[in-house]
Amino acid sequence: MRNYFLLLVFIGFVFPLGAINPPGKGFAYSSSAGKFSVVFPARYEVQTSEGEEVETTKISVTIDEQTFFASYTVHTVNLTDRDDLLEVSVDSFREQLNGTIQGKSAWKVKKESGLQAVMNLEEQDAKIQYHVLIVGQIQYQLVVVAPSGSFNQKAADAFIKSFKLSK
């Protein structure tokens, strides 16, 4: 369990437990700057940080040991070679967590193409669903992580499916 806690600290989203939403309801987050929306299964927390060439906003909630995380990073430098950047994002995430990729495939949102990967963290006995998409100068990441035995696939699928791009 200590390793699972360290995993959450690493990805930067240790927040208080949210209030569980009523069936069929969710807690929507939308951003005009990020040009997207997503529905969380409970009340979420938001953090924003700025760097020299990026501004990142992280939104997350943990319910019953399962964390739902979305982030968007607005880059000021021109993002070229998007396919390579998507691969680098997946590989960097896996390497930092010392995970094993169980599967990787395309992730389509509207006409935009990203990547999705399922990873296992054997030392922490955790499962991760990782999604990354780059549109213009914005990089989006969606992550769902939980101990392998308590991963709620239906909730993870609903969260990922709720992600929508806007203008």
Secondary structure, DSSP 8 states (H G I E B T S, - for coil): -HHHHHHHHHTT----B--B--TT--EEEEETTTTEEEEESB--EEEEEE-SSEEEEEEEEEETTEEEEEEEEEESS----HHHHHHHHHHHHHHHHT-EEEEEEEEEETTEEEEEEEEEETTTTEEEEEEEEEETTEEEEEEEEEEGGG--HHHHHHHHHT-EE--
